[in-house]
Amino acid sequence: MKKILTGLVFIFLAAACAQKTEKPAPAPETAPTISSANPAKEAPWLQVPLGLDNENLNIPADNPLTPEKAELGKLLYFDARFSADGKVSCASCHNPQQGWTDNAPVSAGIHGKKGTVSAPTVVNATYMALQFWDGRAASLEEQALGPIVNPVEMGLASHNVMVSTCKSVPGYAPYFKKAFGDEAVTKERIAQAIASFERTVLSGNSRYDRWTFGDKTAMTEQEIRGRDLFFGKALCTRCHAGPNFSDSMFHNLGVGQNRPKPDQGRFAVTKAKEDRGAFKTPTVRDITKTAPYMHDGSEKTLEDVVEFYNRGGDKNPNLDVRMEILNLTAQEKADLVAFMKALDGNPYPTVTTPELPK
């Protein structure tokens, strides 16, 4: 607690000394609560990077995070045998080498079928309260099972086929035994293993985090100006708040809502009128690695994203009240982009394709 309070005090002292912007630094409650790098309370073996919340990784009580489950989950994550054409795995759309996404406007599944949304990154997904752009999955465990039976994504006829496929690979048996105590294969265990692996995909220790904790050489003057804009005039923290720079909530920005048949977003789940066209706030961490942007990949660059927000989004009947015309100058736009780039993690999680069981 002492370290957290010290970190918060430093944030506000640094903000006060930073170069002035057109609006003052935000009130204290808008700044993220940032923790120093310590082993996670819920998984002591996992080192949480500087800047992330190490108290709550959203680990379910019935699925404790262990290295053995994460190891099994990594294998399952990369295994294309769990798709109808044997060519698509979780890593196909959430590729570690491409920011844990696929850098495409919309993702392609079995037989080249195209989905309707851009694959969200797995980075820091454990901090999200709900999963998928529309929040239809309540946990990473639930999310892990969805694409496997989605007819456009991995296309298996049922989760029973998934289990049978896994059982047909003898090499998986010892991994299940190490992870769960016996060799039994169930859909629940497959989901728990994949979710456990995904919870280890963490990115922090960015230049911003190091600057926050006292390394005054970690950020440039332009990045510091951008930081002040992000927390002030640009209003970014209205949604991109907290250590993960996401409120994990759903907002209508107008993206794609002028199309003949727009994606309904959160409305498809809740059927609440106010959720029409609302999508989950993504993290800004490692944002340079996850282009194109927005749920439909409609903005190609960070400069495009800033311009989108500068004009106040796209008008529609359900536009979020948080959206305002910002009137940023060209220099302010450039500074804001520079700050977002300073949120790239270092070291970034390095994961390569493993040798799969046979």
C-alpha positions, 0 to 999 in steps of 0.5 A, spaced: 500 500 500 505 504 501 508 503 494 501 504 491 500 511 495 507 513 493 506 512 486 500 516 486 503 522 489 509 522 484 504 522 478 501 528 481 507 531 482 510 530 475 503 532 472 504 539 476 511 540 473 510 538 466 509 543 461 502 546 461 496 544 456 490 548 454 487 544 460 489 543 467 491 536 469 485 531 471 483 531 478 486 525 482 480 520 481 482 520 474 489 517 474 490 510 474 492 506 480 499 503 478 502 498 482 510 496 482 512 490 479 511 484 484 509 477 484 501 477 483 497 475 489 493 470 486 499 467 482 505 468 486 509 464 480 507 470 475 511 476 475 506 482 473 510 487 469 511 494 472 504 499 472 499 493 472 494 491 477 498 485 481 492 484 486 486 482 481 488 478 475 480 476 475 482 468 476 476 464 478 476 460 484 475 454 481 481 455 476 487 457 480 493 459 475 498 454 475 504 454 470 502 447 468 495 449 466 498 455 462 503 450 459 498 446 457 493 452 454 499 454 450 499 448 446 492 448 445 492 455 443 496 454 437 493 447 435 490 448 429 487 440 429 481 443 433 478 447 427 474 444 422 479 444 416 485 443 420 488 450 419 485 455 424 488 455 431 487 461 437 493 463 434 491 464 427 487 471 429 491 472 436 498 472 433 503 473 438 507 476 433 502 481 431 500 484 437 496 478 439 491 480 434 492 479 426 492 486 424 486 485 419 480 489 419 476 483 420 479 476 421 478 470 417 476 463 419 476 456 416 476 456 409 477 463 408 471 465 411 470 472 414 468 475 420 465 482 422 470 484 427 477 485 428 480 480 432 481 484 439 488 483 442 489 478 448 494 482 451 492 484 458 485 481 457 485 478 464 483 485 466 477 485 462 470 484 466 467 481 460 470 478 453 469 479 446 467 486 443 460 485 445 461 482 452 458 476 451 463 472 455 463 473 462 470 470 463 476 468 459 474 460 460 467 462 456 471 466 451 476 460 449 470 455 447 466 460 443 471 460 437 472 453 437 464 452 435 463 458 431 461 456 424 466 462 421 472 461 426 474 454 427 468 451 425 467 444 429 460 441 430 460 441 437 465 441 443 464 434 444 468 433 437 473 438 440 474 433 446 474 427 442 480 430 437 484 432 444 483 425 446 486 422 439 492 425 441 496 421 446 501 426 447 496 430 450 495 425 456 501 427 460 500 435 460 493 434 462 495 429 468 501 435 470 495 440 470 489 437 473 492 431 476 489 425 472 489 424 464 481 426 463 480 431 458 473 435 458 471 441 455 471 445 461 479 443 462 480 445 455 477 452 457 481 452 463 487 451 460 487 456 454 484 461 459 490 460 464 495 461 458 492 467 456 492 470 463 500 470 462 499 475 456 501 481 460 504 487 458 507 493 462 513 496 464 512 501 458 516 508 458 510 511 461 510 506 467 518 507 468 517 515 468 511 514 473 516 511 478 521 516 477 525 515 471 525 522 468 529 520 462 524 514 460 519 519 456 521 525 452 518 532 452 513 530 447 511 524 450 510 528 457 505 533 453 501 527 450 500 524 457 498 531 460 493 531 454 491 524 455 489 525 462 486 532 460 484 536 454 483 530 450 478 526 455 481 520 453 481 517 461 473 518 460 473 511 457 481 509 457 482 509 465 485 505 470 492 501 470 490 497 463 487 504 460 480 501 459 474 502 463 472 495 461 465 498 459 461 499 452 460 505 449 457 508 442 462 512 438 458 512 432 463 507 428 460 503 423 453 506 425 451 509 418 451 503 414 445 499 412 446 494 417 450 496 422 453 491 428 449 492 434 454 491 439 452 490 446 445 491 444 445 484 441 447 481 448 443 485 453 437 488 448 437 494 452 436 500 447 442 504 450 447 499 448 445 499 441 452 500 437 456 500 443 463 496 444 468 494 449 473 499 450 480 496 448 486 497 452 491 502 449 497 498 452 501 496 446 497 500 441 502 500 436 502 493 435 494 492 434 492 496 428 488 497 424 483 500 430 476 500 432 472 494 432 471 494 425 478 496 423 476 502 420 481 506 422 488 504 419 493 509 424 493 512 430 493 518 427 486 516 424 484 514 431 486 521 434 482 525 428 476 520 429 476 523 437 477 530 435 471 530 431 467 527 436 466 521 433 460 519 428 453 522 430 448 517 431 442 517 436 446 513 441 452 516 441 455 516 448 455 523 452 462 522 453 464 524 446 465 531 445 469 535 439 476 536 442 479 542 437 486 539 438 491 543 434 496 539 429 501 539 435 497 536 440 495 531 435 502 529 434 503 529 442 497 525 443 500 519 438 507 520 441 504 518 448 500 512 446 506 509 443 510 510 450 505 505 452 508 499 449 510 494 454 518 493 455 519 487 455 514 485 450 511 478 452 515 473 447 511 467 445 513 462 439 509 456 436 511 450 441 512 443 438 505 440 439 504 433 442 503 427 437 
